Amino acid sequence: MRTAYQYKLRPNKEQIATIQLWLELLRRQYNYRLGERFSWWSENRCPVNACPLVMPIPQLRDNPDYYSQKRDLVNTKDKFPEYKLIHSQVLQDCTKRVKLAFDRWF
């Protein structure tokens, strides 16, 4: 017979505030990274052989992939010091979830 344990967390007020801050920062990070990918896609989605005249020509830049967004986390921590409170693996996992969501969208 297998035994399964269930645990219930009861964080104090300080821990609740920390968790809520982390969730808010991760939500912002997720939305920014996903928006970065969608804006690149909308700027570069015209066919190679014909582009409409009404579409502005954007400045060409590289496709924001998982590795480039992961490298950019260092700049994010420099610009926004509150992201230094979150562990790097958690931010990398947020970027990984953005990659999976964007890949599923296509």
N, C-alpha and C positions, 0 to 999 in steps of 0.2 A: 504494500500500500504506500502511495506517495503522500507526503505531507507538504502542504502549501501554506506558506506564511503570508500574512497581510500586515503591512505596516501603515500607520497613519501619521503623517507629519503634523506637528503642532508648533509652527514657528512663532517666535515672539514678535513683537511689533517692529523691532529693528530689522529682523530677518525678512519680514513681510515687505517692509519699505525697500530693502535691497533687491528682493525678487521682483517687485514691481518696477523698479528702476531698470533692472536688466532686461525685463520683458519689453519695456518701452524703447530702450536703445536698440534691442535686437529687431523690433518691429520697424523702426526707422531704417536700420541697416538693410533689412530685407527689401523694403519698398524702394530704397535708393538703388540698390544693385539690380533689382528687377526692372526698374524704370530706366536705368542705364542701358540695359540690354534691349528693351523695347524701343527706346529712342534710336539706338543704332540701327535696329531692324527697319524702323519706319523711314529712316533717312536713306537706307541703301537697298530698298526692296524693288526698285525699278529694274526691268529687264536690261540685259547687256546691249542688245541690238537696238532698242528704242526706248527713249526716255521722254515723257511728256514735257512740253514747253512751259507749262504752268508750274512745274515742280522746281523749287530752288535747288541749286547745286550745293550740297553741304561740303564742309571741309572733310576730306577723307581721313578716317582714323581706323585703327585696328578694331576687329570684333572683340568686345569684352568677353573673354572666356573665363573659365573657372580659375585658371592660374594667374591671369592678369589681375582679376579682382582680388584674389588671395594676396598677391604682392602689394596691392594698394591698401591693404589693411594697416600697414605700417604708417602710411601717410594719414590715414583716418585717425589713428591713435595720436599722431603728432598734432593734427589740427583740432581734434576734439578730445581733450584730456579725460573726459568722463568715460571714454571707451577703454581706458587703461584699467578700469575696475573689473572689466569682463575678461575672463581667461581667453587666451588666443585660440584654443581648440573650439570654444563655443562660437566665436566669430567665424572660424573656418567652417564649422558645421552649418552656420547660417548661409554662407556663400555656397556651400554644397547643395543646400536645399533650394537655393535660387537656381542653380544649374539644373537640378532635376525638374523643377517646375517649368523652366523655360524649354527644356528638351521635350517634356510631355506636351507642351502647348503646340509644338510643331508635329 
